[in-house]
Amino acid sequence: MKRILLALALILPTLAQAQPGIDRPQPRLAEEPMVIVTRDGTRHAFRAEMAVQSADQMIGMMFRTSMAPDDAMIFDWGAPRESSMWMRNTLIPLDMLFVAADGRIHRIHERAVPQSLATIDSRGPVRATIEVAGGTAERLNLRVGDRVLQRIFGTAP
């Protein structure tokens, strides 16, 4: 464990300086519909940008100054894996939904702090990480176990 922590201490500063030449938001990515269904059956529809390519995932929501209440960005990892996110060069607070392969929300991190280099982990394997505007999880009463309907989970809305 000490070796892992030491390795992270050495690697994180390097990663923090990575991404040379990125100084503006990427154009909007291809969009697909997404619906989150809460425990009581309430359906919340979103327009989800699909961050599938590693270059799109690396930039994500960086440098954007706003996000509509019904917008989302899906980081599709292709197969379940641990997911670690950060807020470097992200100017707005975000909620992060870590979603298992079956489309169930595994973990919610609310109001990630803009510009923070702290890592936000999925705490288990997930198929995707979904970013929505900060405060959305609270506003819509989203909870772990709620279901995301989206093509990548085999449950297109």
N, C-alpha and C positions, 0 to 999 in steps of 0.2 A: 504494500500500500504506500509506503514511504517513497518507493521508486516512482510510482505512478504520479504522486503529488509533485515530486521533484521534476519529473518530465513535463508535467503541465505547467509548472512555474517557469520552465525554460521555454516552452513552446508558445504559450499564450501571448507574451509580448511580441513575438515575431508575427503571430497571426493578426494581432491588433494593428500592425503596420502593413499588412498584406492588402491586396486589391488596389495596386497602383493604377492611377488614371481614372478611377471611378469617382466622379465628383458631381453627378447629376442623376435624377431618377431615370430608371429605364422606361421606355414606352409601355403602355398598358399591354399586358400579355393576353393571349387568347382566353376568352371567357367561356365558362360553362355554368349551368344552373346548379345550385346546391340548396338543400333544405335541411334545417335542423328541427327535429321533432323532439319536444320535451316530454317528460314523464306523463303530463296530463293530456298529451296528444296535440298540443299547440304546434303549428308548423310556422317556421320562420324562413322566408325565402331570401337567398343571397345571389348576387352575381359574383362568381368566383374566378379570379385570374388564376391560371394554371401555371405554376412554377415547376416545370418538369426537367428542363435542362439545367445542368449544374451552374452555368453562367447566370441564368435567371434566378436560381436559388441563392447564389452568392450575393446578388444585389437586392433581391426581395423588395422590401418597402423603403429602402434607403432613399433619403433626400426628398421623399414626398412630404408635402406640408398639410395634407388632409386625406381623409378617407370617409366616404359616404357610409351612413349607418347600415346600408344593405350590401356593402362591398366586402369581399374577403379575398385572401390569397391562399391558395392551397399549395403547399410544398409536398409534392408526391414523391415519396422515397422509392417507389416501385415495389418494395418488399418490406416487411416489418423489420425495424431496426431501432436502436436508441437514437433519439433526436436531441441535439443540443443547439440552442439558438442564442443569439445576442442582439443587442440593439445599437450596435455601432452605426453611426451616420443615419440612424432612424430618428426623425424629428418629431414624431407623434407617438403618444402612448398606444400600446396595442394589447389586446388580450390574445393569448395563444391557447389553442385547443389542440391537444395531442390525441390523435384518433387511431384506434386499433384497426386491424385489417377487416373486422366485421362491421366497421362504421360506428362503433360505440366510442363516446368520448372517454378517454382513459385518464386524462389529467387536464386541468384548466389552470393557467397562470394569468391572473388579472393585472391589468394596468402595468405592463412592463415599462420601465423607466427609459425615456428617450436618451440616446447616446451612451447608455450603460454598457460596459464591457463584461458585466457579470453574465455567466452562462445560465441559461434556463433549460433544464433537462426534462425529458419526457418521463423519466423514472420507470422505464420499461419499454419494450419494443412497440413501435407504432408504425402504421403504414403511411401516415401523413401528419403534417403539422399545419394547422389553419390559423392564419392571423386575421383578426377582425379589429375594428376600432376599439380603443380602450373604453371600458365601461359597458361594452355590449353584453358580456356574460351576465353581469348584474342586472342590466336593463331587461334582458329577455329571460332572466331566471334560469340560465343554463346550468346544468349539473353534470357531474361525472355519471356516465351511463346513458345520457341522452344520445339519440341516434342521428347520424349525419347521412342524409340520402344524397349520393353523388355517384357518378359513373365508376370512379376508381374503386368504390366499395361494392360494386355490383348491384347498386340500389339507386339507379338514376331516378330523379324526381319526376 
